[in-house]
Amino acid sequence: MDPKNKPGPTKPPVFPTPRATLPVSPRPASTLASTAVKTPLRTPLGSKPLVAPASIPKPRPTSATLSVSATRQGILDTLSHIDTGKREFEFTAKDFDRVRALIYKHAGISLSEAKQDMVYSRLARRLRSKGLQRFVEYLDMLEKSGDPAEWEAFVNALTTNLTSFFREAHHFEILANQMRKAADRRPFKIWCCAASTGEEPYSLAITACEVFGANPPVQIVASDLDTNVLEHGRKGIYTQDRVERMDPERVKRFFLRGTAEQEGYVRVRPELQKLITFRQINLLDARWPLNEVFDAVFCRNVMIYFDKDTQYKILEKFTSLMHPQGLLYAGHSENFIHAVNLFKSQGRTVYARVLGTARTA
Ligand SMILES: C[S@@+](CC[C@H](N)C(=O)[O-])C[C@H]1O[C@@H](n2cnc3c(N)ncnc32)[C@H](O)[C@@H]1O
């Protein structure tokens, strides 16, 4: 698998729709993010196996990384990345600058000088699939043809999608309190704007079920620029190692475990899926196709890829989509001190709107 957590092309299994409904009950806040253990999960005795069509291959037992993308293509990509002194494709400094300019213009992503090898290995597959030998040919083709599918593949290749369930767990406790307090705002609306493969929006949905019980009055829009990760999120199927650090009770309550052909996979329960709408939204776009007023915006670990000007423009647009009491949740290494007129820190990388200085929702 790509070292930057790119999901590979291996098809995950299809799970049948379960008959059982979500056995949720309100849970005290103190248990929300404090119970993560690293013990591997076992199949509970008497649990119903989830049967998949026999044609679906078992995941490889070694690691999630291998099980997702250890294809011949993946191995070739990895080999092409190893510096043997001679690369498979011609890749010049000029090509690298061109890639940087294109991805910056299209996605706002600023790639540092240090990302040359990453760019080479991520795009090598595109050249191979087109039968090209030189990056200059690929970039000419990309720009001249304007082919939307190739642009999509180009952008998908260059995004970094690292994520996990209940990442930066304190935010989910703060969110739980926010949901309880905002009794006048139902449904409580959340925008998760760099949702990656779905772990973050499903963590939000689990938090909602733990606060309210079954059928929580919560709506979540989960968006990302990368269409591959959105598809993964929509399916809600993960290798088991992705949930190994979660509270086993939580896993039991909110996930279906695959057995037999599906061993090694878990699937989120449909009750969580129905709270979430997955959509492609480019944060860089002048207009976002959203009419909602959000109580919480989760914008975590994506602003680090943007320069300060781009960040400011996005923050300014957030204000017009947020409830006056809404909260913005940022990643642990992100801060918005350059936008103190728009958002004030509440501590722990949570921000509240500064009212009056920006457009009100
Ligand atoms: C490192 S992941 C963060 C995932 C998740 N928010 C978390 O904190 O675990 C960054 C995500 O931002 C997305 N992204 C990058 N540029 C974007 C843009 N211009 N618009 C929307 N999403 C973007 C990437 O596709 C990637 O899935």
Ligand as a Chemical Component Dictionary entry (heavy atoms), coordinates in Angstrom:
data_LIG
# 
_chem_comp.id                   LIG 
_chem_comp.type                 NON-POLYMER 
_chem_comp.pdbx_formal_charge   0 
_chem_comp.three_letter_code    LIG 
# 
loop_
_chem_comp_atom.comp_id 
_chem_comp_atom.atom_id 
_chem_comp_atom.alt_atom_id 
_chem_comp_atom.type_symbol 
_chem_comp_atom.charge 
_chem_comp_atom.model_Cartn_x 
_chem_comp_atom.model_Cartn_y 
_chem_comp_atom.model_Cartn_z 
_chem_comp_atom.pdbx_ordinal 
LIG C1  C1  C 0  -5.218  13.659 6.330  1  
LIG S1  S1  S 1  -6.871  13.459 5.765  2  
LIG C2  C2  C 0  -7.759  13.940 7.235  3  
LIG C3  C3  C 0  -8.933  13.028 7.499  4  
LIG C4  C4  C 0  -9.734  13.334 8.749  5  
LIG N1  N1  N 0  -10.289 14.665 8.713  6  
LIG C5  C5  C 0  -8.918  13.137 9.996  7  
LIG O1  O1  O 0  -8.532  14.126 10.628 8  
LIG O2  O2  O -1 -8.661  11.996 10.360 9  
LIG C6  C6  C 0  -7.068  14.897 4.696  10 
LIG C7  C7  C 0  -8.234  14.770 3.736  11 
LIG O3  O3  O 0  -8.445  16.039 3.138  12 
LIG C8  C8  C 0  -8.859  15.824 1.799  13 
LIG N2  N2  N 0  -8.635  17.038 1.005  14 
LIG C9  C9  C 0  -7.466  17.531 0.522  15 
LIG N3  N3  N 0  -7.679  18.637 -0.184 16 
LIG C10 C10 C 0  -9.005  18.882 -0.163 17 
LIG C11 C11 C 0  -9.837  19.882 -0.725 18 
LIG N4  N4  N 0  -9.342  20.888 -1.483 19 
LIG N5  N5  N 0  -11.173 19.810 -0.498 20 
LIG C12 C12 C 0  -11.699 18.811 0.249  21 
LIG N6  N6  N 0  -10.962 17.819 0.800  22 
LIG C13 C13 C 0  -9.620  17.855 0.595  23 
LIG C14 C14 C 0  -8.020  14.641 1.351  24 
LIG O4  O4  O 0  -8.595  13.979 0.240  25 
LIG C15 C15 C 0  -7.977  13.788 2.610  26 
LIG O5  O5  O 0  -8.956  12.779 2.593  27 
# 
loop_
_chem_comp_bond.comp_id 
_chem_comp_bond.atom_id_1 
_chem_comp_bond.atom_id_2 
_chem_comp_bond.value_order 
_chem_comp_bond.pdbx_ordinal 
LIG C1  S1  SING 1  
LIG S1  C2  SING 2  
LIG S1  C6  SING 3  
LIG C2  C3  SING 4  
LIG C3  C4  SING 5  
LIG C4  N1  SING 6  
LIG C4  C5  SING 7  
LIG C5  O1  DOUB 8  
LIG C5  O2  SING 9  
LIG C6  C7  SING 10 
LIG C7  O3  SING 11 
LIG C7  C15 SING 12 
LIG O3  C8  SING 13 
LIG C8  N2  SING 14 
LIG C8  C14 SING 15 
LIG N2  C9  SING 16 
LIG N2  C13 SING 17 
LIG C9  N3  DOUB 18 
LIG N3  C10 SING 19 
LIG C10 C11 SING 20 
LIG C10 C13 DOUB 21 
LIG C11 N4  SING 22 
LIG C11 N5  DOUB 23 
LIG N5  C12 SING 24 
LIG C12 N6  DOUB 25 
LIG N6  C13 SING 26 
LIG C14 O4  SING 27 
LIG C14 C15 SING 28 
LIG C15 O5  SING 29 
# 
